[in-house]
Amino acid sequence: MKKFSEVLASLENSDHIQKIELAKADGSNAGLIENKPGSQGSVKVYHHLLKKWGSINKDAATDGLEIYAEHTQDAEENPGKHPNIDRLFEVIETGDVLTVSIIEASN
């Protein structure tokens, strides 16, 4: 199994993204991922999932859990420690589809 850092290095650059906003089908807020230390990897993952799947649905969430590699197991064992992974578990469990809005960084 590849490590998260190896998979992350293969994903498209996301430096142009300031933040990612996630919403549920009813328009309510489902999360915010800012492109800052500690969440830059998640910005890359969610950006990749958006480009590949068009939204965060069950297939995208399953793909995301594979990308997170060893962090997925840590998230299972420590709920709340990895909120961006926990969100993917929730999508799989509930069947909710999240829309993704990319907010570009201003220069």
Secondary structure, 3 states (H helix, E strand, C coil): CCCHHHHHHHCCCCCCEEEEEEECCCCCEEEEEECCCCCHHHHHHHHHHHHHHCCECHHHHHHHHHHCCHHHHHHHHCCCCCHHHHHHHHHHHHCCCEEEEEEECCC
